[in-house]
Amino acid sequence: MYQAIVFLPLLGAIFAGFFGRFVGDRACEVITTTLLFIAALLSWVAFYQVAIEGHDVRIELLSWIRSGTLETFWSIRVDTLTAVMLVVVTTVSSVVHLYSVGYMDEDPHKPRFFAYLSMFTFAMLTLVTADDLVQLFFGWEGVGLASYLLIGFWYRKPAANAAAIKAFLVNRVGDLGFALGIFAIFLLFDTVQYDTIFASAPDQVGKTLAFLGYQVPALELICFLLFMGAMGKSAQFLLHTWLPDAMEGPTPVSALIHAATMVTAGVFMVARLSPLFELAPYALAFVAIIGGTSAFFAATAAVVQTDIKRVVAYSTCSQLGYMFAAEGVGAFGAGMFHLMTHACFKALLFLCCGAVIHTLADIQDMRRMGGLRKVIPFTWAMMLIGSLALTGFPLTSGFFSKDFIIETTYGDRNWVGMYAYLTTLIAALLTALYTWRLMFLTFEGKFRGGSKLLAGVHEPPWTMGVPLLVLAAGALFVGGGFAHLFIGADQVSFWRGSIVLPQHAHHDMPFWLTISPTIAMTVGFLIAWYLYMWRPLLPFGLAKMFPATRNFFFHAWYFDALYDFLFVRPAKRIGYFLWKIGDGTVIDGIGPNGVAARVLDITNRAVRLQTGYIYHYAFVMLIGVALFITYFIFSGGGLKP
């Protein structure tokens, strides 16, 4: 069963990728989607057996690498943490596959698209079932490759190609740190296998490693380097710039990346290696600071975006910040709980955005929308459920997971926890503001796209509607249904050592703390109502009064411009110099290419003397004799009497 969960998506990818042109689009859609639904069903069975009944599984498939003391195996490790990720990845991926049947109906390259989707899922499943760091890295790079292929799927669009390259390069920066972290672990522990590392980690506290000429605490260095990879993969502050541009890919890709695969890999990795992070307090504090900063920063950018998908994209970056803020204060279970609930409502929001874009002939600008609630009420209802869960409306999934994170950061009772608490609380207010701004601009008021466009608006087909219903159910009920397992009284027996749990539970929280996220959510809703429903012209006036502030947030604090100035332009100038001077002048002019060119030039000139006419040769000989005699006459070399 466990092998089937991992390798059924790979089988679908091979079928669609190699045989799609022969069997046709419909066969690829049916086969890949069916295999994913089977994997999802088996994942729920595995979740019950492993997480509920407590039967952990480790299956060794084959020996992979043997080199010196390094020995790795391709294994399937399924404990509670893995079981949670299996459910999240396969469930979201299966409904995204079904949704794509309707969304990509007119695309001429559907077999390739479904092959990439299935390969993406396989890479993520490989990552979460890994039993050592090498297999983890294989899956880690696999999701990076698949994201590159899917973001740039519409390769005829220059913007899609640029976005794919940007995602690939930014992730290489983070992956450099991640790879160095794995190397350092092998150097320190002489193994890459999880259990051996975790067992000997306490003995490594206080030891140092040489890094950049300094002796630094070994575990702190390792965790900093590993988290650098998480910052890139999960689009956290400083390495976040690729995520908004990833919207150039098809909307189902955005839902899969943002809800269940690539961006959740960093959160999972920190939770999986929590026994190491727990022994590195400075690195753990850094995780909380980056998480809180990301939650606040991305929320400020989302407030002023006009592209409906970019609003939800920045929302993903912000919500991932919540997860890392929780992990940074040691609440790894809370971070994983929010990962699960977030997968439901964020996939729902992205697929609803796709339904809106699909019916509006690929228009994504909210300024050309409005009044759609009466035209597509089903899509509006699904979007409303996702929005309520995202903002943390009482009894929705987001209410249980996100509010608990905010309370937990405050309960840490140090300056790092207070920083994470304040940033996540402010982000909760901004989340409600930008979410309801999206709802009001898209579904309320009058339609601003013209009567011709409005005439073609319709509800999505059933292949797109059924996934919305499934995810809406998750957005409403997953939080309440699993809270007692993830963060409640049963969490010790539920996790069973697959992650590190807080040593001290925070009890007797003040009442004002427990209601502060709800108050922030309410204030954000009221501000959005006032600005976009009561006085809809006021936002335009504010934008004119404070253009610098608006542009600062709209351009996401100008990080793209800053990186362009610091890295992109100098790299281009260096490349141009090496091309023109190094390659063109030195190599082509002076170096091996230049010598070859001069020899060829001289040879071509010499060849012209070989005409084949005798009188030409006689003339040359006479000239030679004349020059010879002239030399002897003027040099005094003649005969003396």
N, C-alpha and C positions, 0 to 999 in steps of 0.2 A: 504493500500500500504506500509506504513512504517513498519508495523508489518511483512509483507511478506519479506521485504528486510533483516530484522534481522534474522528471523526464518527459511527462506528457506534453508540456508546452514546447520542449525541444523537438519532440516528434512532429508537433503541428508546424513549427517553424521550418523544419526540413521539408515537410510535405508541401507547404505553400511556396517556399522559396525555390525549390528545385523542380516541382511538378506543376506549379500553378498555371503555367502557360499551356500545359497539355490538358489539364482537367477542367479549367475554367474558373471564373471568379466565384460562382456560387458554391462549388465544391470546397474551395479554400475557406470561404466564410463559415460554412457548416462544420467542416472538420476541425478547424482551429478553435472555433467557439465551443463546440461540443467537448473537445478535450479539456478546455479550460474549466467548463462547468463540472466535468468529472473530477478534475483536480480540486476544485473548490469544495465539492461534496466530500471528498476524501479528507480534505483539510479540516473540515468541521468534525468528522469522525475522529481524526487524530487529536484535535483539540480536546474532545471529550475524554479520550483514552489517556492522554498525557497530562493535560492540565487539571482535569476534574478527577479522574481516577488515580492519577499519580504514577503512571507507567512510563518513565523516561526510556528513550530508545537511542541506541548508537549502532549504526550499521556501517561496517567497513567494506567499501566496494572494491578498491584496488590500491596497490602501492603506487605512489605517484613519483616522488623525487627521492633519490638516495645519492647524497654527495657528502663524503666525509661524515661528520656527525649530524648533518641535516637529513632527516627522514620524514617525509610527509605522506599522508594517505588521503585518498578521496573518500570521505566518509559522510554519512548523514547523521547529524546530531539533532535530536528532537527532544527538547525539554520544554518547560512552560513558555519561556521567552520565545523559542522557535515556533511553538504551536500558535502563539498569538500572531506572529508575523506571517505564518502560513495562511491563516484565516484571512488576514488583512490583504495580503498580496493576491491570493487566488480569487477571493470574492470580488474585489474591485476590478481585477483584470478581466474576470469573466463577464461582468456586466459592461465593462468598457468594450470588450470584443463584440457583444451583442449590440450595443449602441452604435458601434462603428459600421455595422451592416447597413443601417439606415443613413448614417451621416456621410459615409464615403460612397454612397450608392452610385454617383456619377463619376467617380474617379477612375481613370483608365488603368491604374496600377494597384488595384486592390490586393492581388496575391502578394506583392512585395510588402505592402503595408501590414497585412496580417502576419506575414512572416516576421517582420521586425517587432510587432507587438508581442508575439509569442516568444521570440528570442529575448526580449526585454524581461518578460516574466521569468523565463528560465534562469537568466543571469541573477535576478534578485533572489530566486529560490535557492540557487547555489550559494549565494552570500549568507542567507539566514540559516541554512542547514550546515554551514561549515563547522568543522571540529578543530581547525587550526587556522593560523593566520595566513598561510599560503593560499588555501582554498578561499578564505575570506577575500583576499586580494584579487583572486581570479574573478570572483563574482563582482567585486568592487569595480574593477576595470571593465567587466562585461556590461554593467549597466551604463557606464560612461560611454562605451562604444554604441550601445543601442540608442541612447539618448541623442548622440550625434547623428545617427542615421534617421531618427524619427523627427527631430527638430528640423533637419534639412530635407525632409521627405519631398516637399515641393521644391526641388532643386533648381527649377527654372526661375524662381524668385530670388533675386540677389540678397534681399533681406533675410530669407530663410537660410541661405548659405552662410551669410555673415553671422547669424545667430548660432548656427551649429558649430562653426569654428570657434566662436567666442566661448560657448559652453565647454567645448573640448579643451581649450587652452587654459581657461580659468581653473578648471578641475585638475589640469596637470600641475598647477601651482600647489594646490592642496595635496594632491597625490604624491608629490615629491616629499613633503613632510610625512605623509602616511607611510611611504616606503622606508624612509629613514627610521621611523619609529619601529617598524617591524625588524629592520636590521639591528637596531639597538636592543630590542628584546632578545633576538637570537644571540647577540654578543653577550648579554648579561645572563640569560637563562640557559643557553645552549639548546634550546628547543623552541618550536613554534606551536606546540600543542596546548590547548587551553588549560586543561586540568592540571598539567604539570606546572605551567606558569603560575596559575592561581595558588597552587599549594605552596610554592616556594617564594611567592611574592613578599610575604611578611619578613623573610630573612634578608631581603635586599634593601630594606629600609635603612637609610644612612649611607649606602654605598654611592660612589660617584662614577661618572664617565667623563672622558675628555671630549669636549665639544667646543670648536672654534678657539682652541687655545686655553680653555678654562676647564676646571674640574667642577662639574655641576651635579646636583643630586640625580641619580640615575632614573628613579621612577618619575620624578617631576619632568625631566627631559623627555622621557618616553611618552608620557601622557600629553605633554604639550605638542609633540610632533604628531601623535595620533589624532589629536583634536584638530590639528591643522587640516588633515584630510577631511574630517567631518565638516569643518567650516566651508570647504569647497563643495563637497557633495550635497550638503544640506543648505547651501546658499545663505550662510550666516554673514553678519556684518564684516565688511572688508573683502570678502570673497563672494558676495551676493550678486554681482553685476550681471551674471549670465542668466539669472532666472527670469526677469521680466522679458528679455529678448527671446526666451524660449517659446513665447506665445506665437511665434511665427509658424510653428508646427501645427498640424491639425488639432482641433480641440480635444478629441479623445486622447491624444498624446499628452496634452497638458493635464488632463484628469489623472492619467496613469502616473506621470512623473510626480505630480504635486501631492497625490493622495497615498500611493501605495508602494512606489518603487524607489526611484533615485534619491529623492530628498529625505526619505525616511531612513536611508542607509546609515547616515551619520548618527542619528538618534539611536538606532539599534546597536551600532558599533560601541558607542559609549556605554550603553546598558550592558552589552555582552562583556565588556572589559571593565565593568564596575569594580571588581576586586582590585584592579590596578589603580583606577582613579580614586578609589576610597583611601588609598595609601599615599596619594599625592595631593595634599590640601591646596597648594597654590595653583596647581593645574585645575583642580575642581572649582576653585574660586574664579579662575579665568573663564571656565565654561559658563558659570552663572552670569558673569559680567557681559560676555558676548551674547548670551541668550537674551538677557534683559534689554541690552542695547538694540539687538535685532528686532525684538518685539516692538519697541518704541519707534525706531527709525523707519521700519517698513510701513508701520501704520500711518506715520506722517506723510509718506509718499503716496499711499493709497487714497488719502483723503481728497487729492486734487486730480487724480487721473481721469481721463475721458474715455479711454479704451476699456470696455467692460471686462475683457480678459485680464488686462494689466491690473485692474483693481483687485481681482481675485488672486492674481499672481503675487502681488505684494502682500496680500493677506496671508498667503502660504508662508512667506518668509517670516512674517510676524508671528504666526502660530508655531512655527518651528522654534522661534525664540523662546516661547513659553516652555516647550519641551526641554530645551537645554537649560533654561533657568531652573526648572525642577530638578534636573539631573545634577546641576551645579551645586545645589544645596543638599544633595544626597538622596533626593526622593526619586529614585530611578523608576519605581513602579508608577508614580504619578505621571512621569514623562511618557512612559509606554501606554498608560491609559489614555492620555490625550492624543497620542499617536493613533490609537485605534478609533476613538470617536471622531477625530479630525479626518481620518480617511473616509468616513461615511459622509459627513456633511460637506467636505471640500470637493470630493468627487461629484457629489450631487450638484454643488454650485457650478462647477466647471461644465458638467454636462447640460445643465439648464442654460448656461451661457451659450453653449454650442447649439441648443435648440433655438434660442433667440437669433443667433447669428445665421443659422441655417435657413430660417424662415424669412430673414431680412436680406437675402442675397449677399451674404458675407459682410454685411455692415457691422462694425464693432464699436463705432463711436456713439456713446450714449446721448450725445447732443442731437442725434438724428433719430432718437427713439422717443418713447413716451406713449402713454395711453394704451399699452398692450394688455393690461389686465383684463379688459373686456373682450379682447380678440382671442387671446390664448390663455384662458383661465386655468387650465391644467398646468401649464408651464409656470404660471405665476404662483400657483399653490405650492408646487414643488420648490420653486425658488424661495418662497416665503419660509418653508420648513427649514431649508438649508441656512437661510439668513438668521432665523431664530436660534438655531443650534450654534452658529458661529458667534453670535453676540452673547451667548450664555443665558438665553431666556430660561426662566425656571422650569425644571423637569425635562428639558431637552438634554441631549448628550453633552453638549458643550458646557452646560450649567454644572454638571457633576465634575467634569475633568478640568476645565479651565479655572473655575472658581477655587477648586481644591489646590491648584498650583499657586494661585495668588496667596491663599492663606498659608500654604507651606513655606513660601519664601519669607513671609513675615515671621513665621515661627522659628526660623533659623537664628534669629536674635543676634546678628552681627552686621557689620556695615555692608558686607556683600549681600546678605539676605535682604537688608533694607533697600539697597539699590535695586535688586531684582524685584522686590515688592512694588516699589514706586513706579518703575518703568513698566511693569506688566499691568499695574492698575491703570495708569494713564493710557496704555495701549488698549485696555478694555473699553475705555470711553471712546477712543478714536476708532476702534473696531465697530462699535455701534454706529458711529457717525458715518463712516464710509460705506458700511453695509446698507444702511437705510437710505443714504444718498443714492446708491446704485439702484435700490428698489424704486425709489420715487422717480428718478430720472428715466428709468426704463419702462415702468408699468403705470405710472400715474400721469395726470395732466393730459395734454393733447399730443397726438402723434406729430412729430416734427420731420418726418422723412418724406412727406408727399403722398398724395392720394394714390398714385400709381403703385408705389411700393407697398402701401397699406393693403391694397386689393389682393396682393399675393400672400399675405400673412396667414399661416395655418398652424394647427397643432402638429407636433412631430408624429411620425408613424409609430406603430406599436413596438417596433424593434428599438426605438429610442425612448418610448414611454415606459416600458416595463423596467428597464434599469433605473429610471428615476424613482419609480415606486419602491423598488428594493432598497435603494440608498436612502430614501426618505424615511423608511421604517427604521433603518439603522440610525439615522440622525435623531430620531425621536426616542428610541427605546434602548439603544446599546448602552448609553451612559447609566441609566437607572438599573439596567439588568446586570451589569458587570461591576458596578462600583464596589460592592462588598468583597469581590474577589481581588480586584486590582489594588484598592487603597483602603479597604475596610477591615473588618475584624478577621476575615479569612485569608488575608494576604500572605501570611507566613506559610500556611499549608498550601496555598495556591502557587506561589513562586518557588518554594522548596529549594532555595539556594541558587536558582538560575540567575538571579541578580542580587545585589547587596541591598538589604532593606535598612531603613533608618534605625539607629540604635535606640533613639529616644522618640517616642511618639509625642506629638504636640497636642495636649489636652487643654480644655478650658479656655478656648479662644474667646476673646471679648466679642460681644454681640456686634459691635460696630464693624469688626473685621470681617465677620461672616457675611454681612450684608453689603460691604463696600463694593464688591464687584457688581452686584445688582444695581446699586446706586449709580455707579459709573456707566453701566449699560443704559440705564434710564435717562441719564443726563445726555448721553450721546444721541439717543433716539430723539429727545426733545429738541436738541440743537439742529439735527437733520430735518425734523418736521418744520421748525421755524424757518430755516434757510431755504428749503426746497419745496415746501407746500404752502406755508403761510405767507412768506415774502420771497418768492422765487427770483426776483430781480436783485436781491441783496447780495448773493454771491458774486455777481458780475461787478457790483460796486466795490465790494471788498477786494476783488482781484485787481481793480484799477487803483485802489488806494494803497495796496501793498503788493505791487508787482514783483519786487525782489523776493519777498517771502514766498509768494505763490510759485515763482519760477524755481526757487531753491527746493521746495518740496516736490514740484512737478518733475524736476530733473534728478530726484532722489539724492539730494545733497551734493550734486555735481561730482559724484565719484567717477562716472564714466569720463567726464572731461578731465578730471585730475589724473586718472590712469592713462588717458590718452596723452596728456602732457608729459607725465613722468616716464612712461614705459613705451607706449606705442610709437610716438613720434621719434624718440631717440633710436628705437629699434629700426624704424624705417630709414632714418638717416644713416645709421651704421650699415644697413643692408645696401642702400644706394651707393655708399662709398665703396664697399667691398665689390659691388657689381661693376661700377664704372672704372674705379682706379685699380682695385685689386685684380679683378678678372679682365676688364677691358684693356687697361694700359699695361699692367705688369705682366700678366700671364699671356694675353693675346699679343702684346707689343714687344715684350722683352724676354719673357720666360720661354718655356718649351714651345708653346704655340707660335711665339714671335720668331724664334730661330727657324722653325719649320717653314714659316711663311717667307723668311728671307731666302732660305735655300731654294725654295720653289720659285721665287721671283728670279734669282740669278740663273737658275736652270732654264726657265722659260726664255730669258734673254739670250743665253748661250745657244739654245736650240735654234734661234733665228739665223745663226751663222751657217747652219748646215742646210744650204739651199739645193745642192746637187748639181750646180752648174760649174764646169771646169774653169771658165774665165773668171768666176767669182773667186775661186781658190787661188788662181794665178795672180789675180789682182792683190789679194791679201798677202801672198808671198812676196810680191814686188814691194809692197809697202813695208813688210818686215825687213827685207834686204836694205831698203832705203834708210829705214830707221837705224839699222845696225851700222851701216857705213857712216851715217851722220854722227852717231855716238862716238865712233872711233876717231873721226876727224876732229870733233870739238873737245874730246877728252885727251888728245895728244897720244892716242894709242896707235898712231900709224907707224910704218917702217921708217927708220932713219938711214941716211946715206952713209 
